[in-house]
Structure formats: structure tokens, C-alpha cells
Amino acid sequence: TGPAVNVMYPKDMEEACQQPVIIMNTVSMLAMVPVQAIGMFVCFSKFATMFDPSKIQAKKRYAQRLKKLNQR
């Protein structure tokens, strides 16, 4: 007879990998929290400046000033 081979069934694999998967999932979520916070801050800052009425008016005035200077 040949050597005995240990067979690992899918349920055994799930039980063996359950704790490392939970640990890595938690670590990756903790790593993504600051990334998401910084990303949201950047987006809100960008949208706040993009839709600020005073900045929109200033851009229009600047464009008109450049147009007048280029017409001379």
C-alpha cells in the first residue's frame, strides 16, 4: 500500500482560513479609513471652490479683462 494522503475538504479549508481572512479584512478596512477621509475632504474642498459664486464671478471678470487686453 502507498502512503496515506490527507485530504482537505472545502469545509476544512474554510475553517482554516477564517481567522486570517477576518484579520486581513480588518487591517485593510483600517488602512482605507484615512484614505477615504482624505479623499472626501479633497472632493468637498474642490466642489466648494468650483461652485462658489464669488470665485465664478472673479473668473468671469478675469476672462473679460484678458479679452479686452487681447483686443488692443
N, C-alpha and C positions, 0 to 999 in steps of 0.2 A: 504494500500500500504506500501511496505517496504521502507527502507532508500535509497536515491539516491546514486548511486555509480559513482564516477568519473572514466572514462575510459581513460587511457593514450595510445594513438596510437603511432606506431613506429616513425612517423614523429615528434610528440611532444617530444619523448624520445631523438631523435637526436638533436633537438633544445635545450633541457635542458642540454644535456651532451657536447655540442660542446665546450663551453669555458673551462670547466675543462680538457677536453681531450687535447686541444691546450696548456694549461698551463703545464700539466704534460709532454707532448711531448717535449716542450721547455726545461723544467727543466732536463729531462733525457738526452737530447742531450747535454746540457751544462755540465752535470756531466760526460758524456762519452768523451768529448774533451780531458781533461788531461790524462785520462786512455789510449786513443788511442795514444796520443803523446808520452807518456812514453813507451808504447808497441812498437811503431815504432822505437824509439831510441834504445831500448834494442835489437830489431831484427837487425837493421843496425849495431850496435856495434858487435853483435855476428857474423854476416856474414863477417864483416870487419876483425875480428880476425881469423875466420875459413879459409878464402881464402887468407890470407896474405902470400905471398911466403916466406918471411924471417922466419915467425913462422912455416911454414910447413917444411922448411929445418932444423930449430932448433929441431923440434920434431923427424925428421929422425936421426939427429946426436945423440940425447939423446937415442933413441931406439937402435942405433948401439953401443953406449957406454955401455948401460945396457947388451946387448947381449954379448959383449966382456968380461964384468966383470963376467957374469954368466958362461962363458965357462971355466974360470980358475979353 
